[in-house]
Amino acid sequence: IFELENEAEKAINEIKEIKKGALHIGTTKTYAHYLMPNYISHFHALYPGISIHLSEGSSLEMIQSLFNMQNELAIVASTEYPKPLQATAFGKEEVLLVASPDHVLAKKKSITMKELARFPLVMREEGSATRKAVIDMFKKMRLSPAILYEASNLEFIKELLERGEGASFIVRSAVEKELSQGILKEIAISDVSITMHTNIVYVNEDSLSRIARAFIDMLLIWQEE
């Protein structure tokens, strides 16, 4: 009991001592725009003396940034990480097929992957976890997507969709606004569903700074709430 009490007191004192410093975080362009502002604002309220440096790119680029020591943490959606990286599960993302309400696919109640393979898609760039999840699903069904455009800018992709230029797979959190406003429409796929796990990735748990540990703790508490 005394040992546990000492450990708890030590942990509390360490948190109190986090007054100044910096934390470098990498994340995907989608998360940087739609998720990270809330997390960073909440963390800043808890630790106002800590500066956050946020970089964004594809999941592959952010994983590489950990090896290059550019970032201490990466929040990305992926299932496989090269050694010796470690990951803490953070959440799960649903990937939706969306298009303009006027698109021919939007007129259907649902479609199959085989039917979808005949329609042009707007795809994310190479290295994107969303792209990998979609390509893997096509391969699993022994199909190939008809790729009309490739782009790394999600807002550009949504603009293309609004103009009726194909359909695209986008995580729900990034397209909820457009769906609720009727700008874009979800297209149901009858034979598959695509989800991605979101993880907090780092080189080694033992080498994490106290600031990084505090940020991870905050994210996990946020997830439970």
Backbone hydrogen bonds, N-H to C=O, Kabsch-Sander energy under -0.5 kcal/mol:
donor,donor_aa,acceptor,acceptor_aa,energy
5,E,1,I,-2.3
6,N,2,F,-2.3
7,E,3,E,-2.3
8,A,4,L,-2.4
9,E,5,E,-2.3
10,K,6,N,-2.3
11,A,7,E,-2.3
12,I,8,A,-2.2
13,N,9,E,-2.3
14,E,10,K,-2.2
15,I,11,A,-1.9
16,K,12,I,-2.2
17,E,13,N,-1.5
18,I,15,I,-1.2
19,K,17,E,-1.8
21,G,49,G,-0.9
23,L,51,S,-2.2
25,I,23,L,-0.6
25,I,53,H,-2.8
26,G,73,L,-2.4
27,T,55,S,-1.9
28,T,75,I,-1.0
29,K,57,G,-0.7
32,A,28,T,-2.5
33,H,29,K,-1.3
34,Y,30,T,-2.5
35,L,31,Y,-2.1
36,M,31,Y,-3.0
38,N,35,L,-0.7
39,Y,35,L,-1.3
40,I,36,M,-3.0
41,S,37,P,-2.2
42,H,38,N,-2.1
43,F,39,Y,-2.3
44,H,40,I,-2.6
45,A,41,S,-1.7
46,L,42,H,-1.4
47,Y,43,F,-2.8
50,I,47,Y,-1.7
51,S,21,G,-2.5
53,H,23,L,-3.0
54,L,52,I,-0.6
55,S,25,I,-2.6
55,S,53,H,-0.5
57,G,27,T,-1.5
60,L,127,G,-1.7
62,M,58,S,-2.3
63,I,59,S,-2.1
64,Q,60,L,-2.0
65,S,61,E,-1.6
66,L,62,M,-0.8
66,L,63,I,-0.9
67,F,63,I,-1.0
68,N,64,Q,-1.8
69,M,66,L,-1.0
70,Q,65,S,-2.2
71,N,65,S,-1.3
72,E,24,H,-2.5
73,L,24,H,-1.4
74,A,201,V,-2.0
75,I,26,G,-2.6
76,V,74,A,-0.7
76,V,199,N,-1.8
78,S,76,V,-0.7
78,S,197,H,-1.3
85,L,82,P,-1.7
86,Q,202,Y,-3.1
88,T,200,I,-2.4
90,F,198,T,-2.9
91,G,198,T,-1.8
93,E,196,M,-3.8
95,V,194,I,-2.8
96,L,94,E,-0.6
96,L,170,I,-2.9
98,V,96,L,-0.6
98,V,168,S,-2.9
99,A,185,K,-1.7
103,H,100,S,-1.9
106,A,103,H,-0.6
107,K,103,H,-0.6
107,K,104,V,-0.8
108,K,105,L,-1.4
111,I,188,A,-2.1
116,L,112,T,-2.3
117,A,113,M,-1.9
118,R,115,E,-1.6
119,F,116,L,-2.2
121,L,146,A,-2.9
122,V,167,A,-3.1
123,M,121,L,-0.6
123,M,149,Y,-2.8
125,E,151,A,-0.6
128,S,125,E,-1.8
132,K,128,S,-2.2
133,A,129,A,-2.4
134,V,130,T,-2.1
135,I,131,R,-3.0
136,D,132,K,-2.8
137,M,133,A,-1.5
138,F,134,V,-2.2
139,K,135,I,-2.5
140,K,136,D,-2.3
141,M,137,M,-1.5
142,R,139,K,-1.6
143,L,138,F,-2.9
146,A,119,F,-0.6
147,I,145,P,-0.9
148,L,121,L,-3.1
148,L,146,A,-0.6
149,Y,121,L,-1.3
151,A,123,M,-2.2
154,L,152,S,-0.7
157,I,153,N,-1.8
158,K,154,L,-2.5
159,E,155,E,-2.0
160,L,156,F,-2.2
161,L,157,I,-2.3
162,E,158,K,-2.4
163,R,159,E,-1.3
164,G,161,L,-2.0
165,E,160,L,-2.6
166,G,164,G,-1.6
167,A,120,P,-1.3
168,S,98,V,-2.3
170,I,96,L,-2.6
170,I,168,S,-0.6
172,R,94,E,-2.6
174,A,171,V,-1.3
175,V,172,R,-1.7
176,E,172,R,-1.0
179,L,175,V,-2.1
180,S,176,E,-2.5
181,Q,177,K,-1.7
182,G,178,E,-0.5
182,G,179,L,-0.8
183,I,178,E,-1.8
184,L,178,E,-1.4
185,K,99,A,-3.0
187,I,97,L,-3.3
188,A,186,E,-0.6
190,S,111,I,-2.9
190,S,188,A,-0.6
194,I,95,V,-0.6
195,T,193,S,-0.5
196,M,93,E,-2.8
198,T,91,G,-2.7
199,N,76,V,-2.9
200,I,88,T,-2.8
201,V,74,A,-3.4
201,V,199,N,-0.7
202,Y,86,Q,-2.4
207,S,204,N,-0.8
208,L,205,E,-1.2
213,R,209,S,-2.4
214,A,210,R,-2.3
215,F,211,I,-2.2
216,I,212,A,-2.4
217,D,213,R,-2.6
218,M,214,A,-2.1
219,L,215,F,-2.2
220,L,216,I,-2.4
221,I,217,D,-2.3
222,W,218,M,-2.6
223,Q,219,L,-2.2
224,E,220,L,-1.8
225,E,221,I,-1.8
